[in-house]
Amino acid sequence: MASRWQVVLGLTAVGIAAAPPIVYTSQHGVQFRNLRVVTEGVLYRSGQLTPDGLKRVIHEKGLRTVVTLRTSRVAGRASPDAWEEEMCAARGVRHVRIVPRLWSPDEAGDVPADEAVREFLAVMDDKANYPVLVHCFAGVHRTGTMCSVYRMEYDRWPCERAIEEMRTCGFDPIDMRDNIAEYLRGYQPRWKRAGSGAAAGRIE
């Protein structure tokens, strides 16, 4: 018989286009913050899971890589999810920390977030890393942006469809902080740049 978590996750995969962000709770009270399927067996997304929740997802989904988009806001202080590194190492799971950066251009016209996107694409380009879980704290803005890039790069979704999926996962269209939507609308997937022969995209 399928576990309650498996049933809930399965329903989430089916209803992702209309489902609001939900904190899922198993029969044992373990929280799975905004846990969703992006592509089964390839990419999952979430907010910060509890230690018990992460253990269970690693076991049930066979995760090989966990990508965290969280870091400490205080220099010299450990990241709030530092415990994940030890847990992943003990289970043979690769742990990748991608430092979040601003989505808006700096004074030189460069976009700091481009480097974070490059790091994420490097993980997703290597199928040996699958299945991958990517998360931030709430699983909405940072995670949503990376998953939108994934949709445009690998599934060849148009930008507005990717942004709409962000909204179903909790992104508020009124809350355009850090110019996330503007960044995505200006993003050129690598396949599109290669097809046009132009270097229009910001990421090389």
C-alpha positions, 0 to 999 in steps of 0.5 A: 500500500502506498504511503500517505506521502506518496499519495499526496505527492502523486496528487500534487504531480497531477494537479500542479497547474491549479494547486496552491502552495501547501505544507504537506504533513504525513501521518507522523507529522513530518512536514514537506514544505511546498514539495512538488514534482517538476519532472518525475525522476529528474527534478523536484522542488521544495522549501526547507524540509525538516531533517525527517522529511528530507530523509524520507524524500531521499529514501523514497525518491532515490535522490542523488543530489540536493541543491540548496539556494540558502546561505547565511546572511551574517558573515562567518555564521553557518548557513541555516541548513548546514545540517543538510550537508552531513545528512547528505554525505552520510547517505552518499547524496551530493550536496550543492550550495548555490549562493543566491545573488541579485537578479537585477543588473549592477552598475557595470550592467552585469547580472549577479544571478547569472553565475548562480544560474550557470551553477544550477545548469551545470548540475542539471546538465549532468544526468548522473546527478538525477534525481535532484531536489532544489530548495530555498526556504519557502520554495517560491522565489529562488527555487521558482526562478531556477525551475523556470529556467529549467523549464525554458532550457530543458522542456523548451517552455515559453517564458510566460508559461514558466512564470505561470507555473511559479504563480501556482507554486506561490509566487505573487505576481504583485511581488516582483522583488529583485526583478525576478519576472524581468530577469526571466523575460530577458533570459535566452535559453542556450538552445535558442541562442544556438539556433539563432547563432546570436549571443543575445543571452546573458549567460555564456 
